[in-house]
């Protein structure tokens, strides 16, 4: 799961990916027979030889760990044959100086062994990416990871979150433990599920964590290099079970980021969710309550000028325009995961659905893109179709990696314990996504690195 999407915004769906049904050119060449059978380009091969990480001077681009102005990709859960060890976190850095987009050769592995902070003299066994933002205001994005520090079961457990700070060389050196002051904790749960955002509107990134029960921990930024926040008060009361999820979003346009929380899921995996609204004191007021669903995403799909919501449930996808507007539409797409991004650069969001293909009886799966337009969401001619039996696929991220003001679609297909394929499809006017991926590689190649 990419950082910042802490509770499964991209769900795992079945089989291998191919593109069909596109009309018109996309600038990457027309589709050829058998193009769907492309093989992953090894990052250790000649075409993607190891390259230095381009040094930067700092930027305001999201997920830019080396500060060169190009967005980077975080890859968690790397494929590896040894189930007993955490392989670490892979970073693919963006290209600059004429090389736009992700550059698989400029890659880095961060791991508990190389980069983890010790607790009671022991390195953590787990090292998982959770969220990213510039926490210390130096122009380099930082990565918040979750670990498993030793705990004897007595009293409050240690804080499992650590921070890897960005630099001109990317994510280097040892992580530091996130300092959660005693007054900001509640109960004996692990403080986890971090979400970055500017919840108090002061321009600095803050963190919101799950505390315990219906409580949230709010840590004000900027943060010190020691991992300490600028300030932290008592835990904030939140509706439901307060499981923090998704990305921070300024839903009502008041200049304060809002955070989504969810109750515990039912037997079908659906859960009610709510917004906790940001303000001068941070997130302290319950806003919109949403119906039960498996997934939720925010964007601007059409009609009004406000923020819209798409809620995926076992019955379909419910659409609300101008949150907290009433239900304005629905789509017959059961058990889909939802994501959003502006793939064609027109200022409106496209809705990306991934899950079981309609009429498949559970045997086939696909990824579908619906175009945002001023009147309503519209089905697009481009369909991502996935034949059954070839693996499991997830949408990793919908974001602009090549700086062309259009989001790109990043998907990952697992073909076994030690095999996977990551494909990056550029966003396009007209077709929304290119017919063929611009970049294809495997996370298995990170295992040739030992961390830096």
C-alpha positions in Angstrom: 0.0 0.0 0.0 1.3 3.3 -0.9 2.1 5.8 2.0 -0.7 8.0 3.0 -3.3 5.4 2.2 -3.2 3.6 5.5 -6.2 1.3 5.4 -6.4 -0.5 2.1 -7.6 2.1 -0.4 -6.2 -0.1 -3.2 -7.7 -3.6 -2.9 -6.2 -6.8 -4.3 -8.0 -8.2 -7.3 -7.3 -11.2 -9.5 -5.2 -11.9 -12.6 -2.8 -10.5 -15.2 -3.3 -7.1 -16.9 -3.9 -6.3 -20.5 -5.4 -3.2 -22.1 -8.2 -3.4 -24.6 -10.9 -1.3 -26.2 -8.9 1.9 -26.7 -9.5 4.2 -29.6 -7.0 6.6 -31.1 -3.3 7.0 -30.6 -1.7 7.6 -27.2 1.7 8.8 -28.1 3.4 5.6 -26.9 2.8 3.6 -30.0 -0.2 1.5 -31.2 -1.0 -1.8 -29.6 0.5 -4.8 -31.3 -0.7 -8.4 -31.3 0.5 -10.1 -28.1 1.4 -6.8 -26.5 -0.5 -7.9 -23.4 2.1 -10.6 -22.9 4.9 -8.2 -22.1 7.6 -9.4 -19.7 8.9 -7.4 -16.8 12.0 -5.5 -17.6 14.6 -6.5 -15.0 15.9 -3.4 -13.2 19.3 -5.2 -13.0 19.4 -5.6 -16.8 21.2 -3.5 -19.4 18.2 -1.3 -20.1 17.8 -0.5 -16.4 21.3 -0.5 -15.1 21.9 0.8 -11.6 21.9 4.6 -11.7 22.8 7.1 -9.1 20.0 8.9 -7.3 19.8 12.4 -8.8 20.5 14.9 -6.0 18.0 17.7 -5.4 17.9 20.9 -3.5 14.4 20.5 -2.1 10.9 20.8 -3.6 7.2 20.9 -2.7 6.4 17.9 -4.8 4.6 15.0 -3.0 6.7 11.9 -2.3 9.9 13.6 -3.4 12.5 12.0 -1.1 15.6 13.4 -2.9 14.1 16.9 -3.4 14.8 17.1 -7.2 11.2 18.0 -8.2 10.2 14.6 -9.5 7.8 12.3 -7.7 9.1 9.0 -6.4 7.3 5.6 -6.0 7.2 3.7 -2.8 6.9 -0.1 -3.1 6.0 -2.1 0.0 5.7 -5.9 0.4 8.4 -6.8 -2.1 8.3 -10.3 -3.5 11.0 -12.6 -2.0 11.3 -16.3 -1.5 12.0 -16.2 2.3 8.6 -15.7 4.1 10.4 -15.4 7.5 12.1 -12.0 6.8 10.7 -8.6 5.7 12.5 -7.8 2.4 12.2 -4.0 3.1 10.8 -1.1 1.1 11.7 -0.3 -2.4 12.0 3.3 -3.7 12.0 4.1 -7.5 13.1 7.7 -8.0 11.7 10.0 -10.6 13.7 11.3 -13.5 14.9 14.9 -14.1 17.1 16.7 -16.6 15.2 15.4 -19.7 14.3 12.0 -18.2 10.7 12.5 -17.1 8.9 9.9 -15.1 10.1 7.1 -12.9 13.6 5.8 -13.5 13.8 2.1 -12.5 17.6 2.2 -12.5 17.6 4.9 -9.8 16.3 2.6 -7.1 16.9 2.1 -3.4 16.1 -0.5 -0.8 15.5 0.6 2.8 15.2 -2.1 5.4 15.0 -2.8 9.1 18.5 -4.2 9.1 20.1 -1.2 7.3 17.8 1.7 8.3 15.8 0.6 11.4 16.1 2.1 14.8 16.8 -0.3 17.7 14.5 -0.8 20.7 16.1 -2.3 23.7 19.0 -3.2 21.6 17.0 -5.1 19.0 16.3 -4.2 15.4 12.6 -4.6 14.3 11.7 -7.6 12.1 9.0 -5.7 10.2 9.5 -2.5 8.2 6.4 -1.3 6.3 5.7 2.0 4.6 2.8 3.9 6.0 2.7 7.6 5.1 5.0 10.2 3.5 5.2 14.0 3.7 7.8 16.6 4.5 7.7 16.6 8.3 10.6 18.8 9.1 10.1 21.5 6.4 13.4 21.0 4.7 12.0 20.4 1.2 12.6 16.6 1.2 9.7 14.2 1.8 10.0 11.9 4.8 8.7 8.3 5.1 6.8 7.0 8.2 7.3 3.3 8.6 5.7 0.8 11.0 7.8 -1.7 12.9 7.3 -4.4 15.6 9.3 -3.3 18.7 9.7 -5.8 21.5 6.9 -5.8 24.1 6.1 -7.9 27.1 2.4 -7.2 27.2 2.5 -5.0 30.3 1.2 -1.4 30.2 1.4 0.8 27.2 3.5 -0.8 24.4 6.3 1.1 22.6 5.4 3.3 19.7 5.9 1.2 16.6 6.3 4.1 14.1 9.7 5.4 12.9 10.7 8.2 10.5 13.2 8.0 7.7 14.1 11.6 6.7 14.7 12.6 3.1 17.9 14.2 1.8 19.6 15.1 -1.5 20.6 11.4 -1.6 17.1 10.2 -0.8 16.2 8.1 2.2 19.5 7.4 3.8 20.8 6.7 7.3 19.0 5.4 10.4 15.3 6.0 11.1 14.3 7.7 14.4 11.4 6.7 16.6 8.3 8.9 16.4 7.9 10.6 19.7 4.3 10.4 20.9 4.1 12.3 24.2 2.3 10.5 27.1 -0.5 13.0 27.1 -1.3 12.3 23.5 -1.8 8.5 24.1 -4.9 6.7 25.2 -5.3 3.1 26.4 -2.9 0.3 25.8 -3.1 0.0 22.0 -0.3 0.6 19.6 -0.4 4.1 18.2 -0.5 3.4 14.5 -2.1 4.1 11.1 -0.5 7.5 10.6 -2.0 10.0 8.1 -0.1 13.2 7.0 -1.9 16.5 6.5 -2.0 20.1 7.5 -4.9 19.8 9.9 -4.5 23.2 11.6 -3.8 25.3 8.5 -0.4 26.7 9.6 1.4 25.3 6.5 3.3 22.6 8.3 2.5 18.9 8.0 1.0 17.2 11.0 0.3 13.5 11.8 -2.9 11.9 13.0 -2.7 8.4 14.5 -5.1 5.9 15.8 -5.0 6.0 19.6 -7.5 3.6 21.2 -11.2 3.1 21.0 -12.9 6.3 19.7 -9.7 8.4 20.1 -7.2 10.0 17.8 -3.7 11.2 18.5 -2.9 14.5 16.9 0.7 15.6 16.6 1.4 19.1 15.4 4.2 19.7 12.9 6.8 20.7 12.0 8.8 17.8 13.6 12.3 17.8 14.9 14.9 15.4 13.5 14.6 13.6 16.8 11.1 12.6 15.8 9.4 14.9 18.3 6.4 17.0 17.2 6.1 20.7 17.8 3.2 20.1 20.1 0.7 17.4 21.1 -2.4 17.6 23.3 -4.9 15.1 24.7 -6.3 12.5 22.3 -9.2 13.7 20.2 -12.6 12.1 20.4 -13.7 10.6 17.1 -16.8 8.7 15.9 -16.9 4.9 15.7 -13.8 2.9 16.2 -11.6 5.8 14.9 -9.5 3.6 12.6 -7.7 6.3 10.6 -7.7 5.6 6.9 -7.0 7.1 3.5 -5.4 10.5 2.7 -6.0 13.8 4.3 -8.4 15.9 2.2 -9.7 19.4 2.6 -13.2 18.4 1.8 -15.0 21.7 2.5 -12.3 24.0 1.1 -11.7 25.9 4.3 -7.9 25.6 4.2 -7.8 22.8 6.9 -7.2 19.2 6.0 -9.8 16.7 7.2 -9.2 13.1 8.1 -11.3 10.0 7.4 -12.0 7.5 10.2 -13.8 4.1 10.0 -15.6 1.8 12.3 -14.7 -1.9 12.5 -15.7 -3.8 9.4 -18.7 -6.2 9.3 -18.6 -9.8 8.1 -18.7 -8.6 4.5 -15.8 -6.2 5.0 -17.9 -3.1 4.9 -17.7 -0.4 7.5 -19.3 3.0 8.2 -16.9 6.0 8.0 -16.9 9.6 8.9 -14.9 12.8 8.4 -13.2 14.5 11.3 -12.9 18.1 10.3 -9.7 20.1 10.6 -9.6 23.6 12.1 -7.3 26.0 14.0 -6.9 23.5 16.8 -6.5 20.5 14.4 -9.1 17.8 13.8 -11.6 18.2 16.5 -15.1 18.1 15.0 -17.1 15.3 13.5 -18.4 16.2 10.1 -19.9 14.0 7.4 -21.1 10.5 8.2 -21.0 8.1 5.3 -22.9 4.8 4.7 -21.1 1.5 5.1 -18.7 0.5 2.4 -15.4 -1.3 1.7 -13.6 1.6 0.3 -14.0 5.4 -0.2 -12.2 8.0 -2.2 -12.6 11.7 -2.8 -12.3 13.8 -6.0 -14.1 16.2 -8.3 -16.1 14.0 -10.6 -18.5 16.6 -12.0 -21.5 18.8 -11.4 -20.4 21.2 -8.6 -17.2 22.9 -7.6 -16.9 21.0 -4.3 -15.4 17.7 -3.3 -17.2 14.5 -4.3 -17.1 11.0 -2.8 -17.3 7.5 -4.2 -18.1 4.8 -1.7 -17.7 1.2 -2.7 -19.8 -1.4 -1.1 -20.9 -5.1 -1.7 -24.0 -3.7 -3.5 -22.2 -1.2 -5.8 -20.5 2.3 -5.8 -22.5 5.2 -4.3 -21.7 8.7 -5.5 -22.2 11.8 -3.5 -21.5 15.2 -5.2 -20.5 18.3 -3.2 -19.9 16.5 0.1 -21.9 16.3 2.4 -24.5 16.2 -0.4 -27.0 13.5 -0.5 -26.7 10.4 -2.6 -26.7 11.6 -6.2 -26.0 8.4 -8.2 -24.8 4.9 -8.1 -22.9 2.4 -10.3 -23.6 -1.3 -10.5 -20.0 -2.4 -9.6 -20.0 -4.8 -6.7 -17.0 -5.4 -4.4 -14.8 -2.9 -6.3 -12.0 -0.9 -4.8 -12.0 2.8 -5.7 -9.3 5.3 -6.5 -9.2 8.6 -8.3 -6.9 11.0 -10.2 -7.0 13.4 -13.1 -5.7 11.2 -15.9 -6.5 13.5 -18.9 -5.5 16.8 -17.2 -8.8 18.6 -17.6 -9.1 19.5 -13.9 -11.8 16.8 -13.2 -11.1 13.5 -11.5 -11.5 10.1 -13.1 -12.8 7.3 -11.0 -10.8 4.0 -11.1 -12.6 0.8 -10.1 -10.8 -2.5 -9.6 -12.5 -5.7 -8.8 -14.6 -8.5 -10.2 -15.7 -7.9 -13.8 -19.5 -7.7 -14.3 -21.1 -10.9 -15.4 -18.0 -12.9 -14.7 -19.5 -15.0 -11.9 -16.4 -14.2 -9.9 -14.1 -15.8 -12.4 -12.7 -12.6 -14.2 -11.5 -9.3 -12.9 -10.8 -5.9 -14.4 -9.8 -2.3 -13.8 -12.2 0.2 -15.2 -11.8 4.0 -15.7 -14.7 6.4 -15.7 -14.2 9.9 -17.1 -15.0 12.9 -14.9 -17.1 15.6 -16.7 -19.0 18.7 -15.8 -22.4 16.9 -15.8 -21.6 13.5 -14.2 -19.2 10.6 -14.4 -19.2 9.0 -17.8 -18.0 5.5 -18.8 -14.8 5.7 -20.8 -14.1 3.7 -24.0 -10.9 2.5 -22.4 -11.2 -0.7 -20.3 -8.5 -2.5 -18.5 -9.4 -6.1 -18.8 -7.8 -8.9 -16.8 -8.2 -12.5 -17.9 -8.5 -15.0 -15.0 -5.9 -17.4 -13.7 -2.8 -15.3 -14.2 -2.2 -13.8 -10.7 -3.6 -11.1 -8.5 -3.5 -7.4 -9.4 -3.8 -4.3 -7.3 -3.9 -0.6 -8.2 -0.9 0.9 -6.3 -1.3 4.6 -7.1 -2.9 7.1 -9.4 -0.5 10.1 -9.5 1.5 12.3 -11.8 5.0 10.8 -12.0 6.2 12.5 -15.3 5.3 16.1 -14.5 2.8 16.5 -17.5 -0.1 17.5 -15.2 -1.8 14.2 -15.9 -2.0 11.3 -13.4 -0.5 8.0 -14.3 -1.9 4.6 -13.3 0.4 2.2 -11.4 -0.7 -1.4 -11.1 1.1 -4.4 -9.7 0.4 -8.1 -10.6 1.6 -10.9 -8.3 2.4 -14.0 -10.2 3.7 -16.0 -7.3 5.7 -15.8 -4.1 8.8 -14.5 -5.9 7.4 -13.1 -9.1 5.5 -9.9 -9.8 5.1 -7.2 -12.4 4.7 -3.4 -11.8 3.3 -1.5 -14.8 3.1 2.3 -15.1 0.5 3.5 -17.7 0.8 7.2 -18.5 -2.4 9.4 -18.4 -3.6 10.6 -21.8 -6.1 13.1 -23.1 -8.9 11.2 -25.0 -8.1 7.6 -24.0 -7.3 8.5 -20.4 -4.5 5.9 -20.2 -1.9 4.7 -22.7 -2.5 1.3 -24.4 0.8 -0.1 -23.2 2.8 0.6 -20.0 5.7 3.1 -20.4 7.6 1.3 -17.6 7.5 -2.4 -16.6 9.7 -4.0 -13.9 9.7 -6.5 -11.0 10.1 -5.7 -7.3 12.2 -8.9 -7.1 15.2 -7.0 -8.5 15.3 -4.9 -5.3 16.7 -8.1 -3.6 20.0 -7.5 -5.4 20.4 -4.4 -3.3 21.5 -4.4 0.4 20.1 -1.0 1.3 22.0 2.3 1.3 
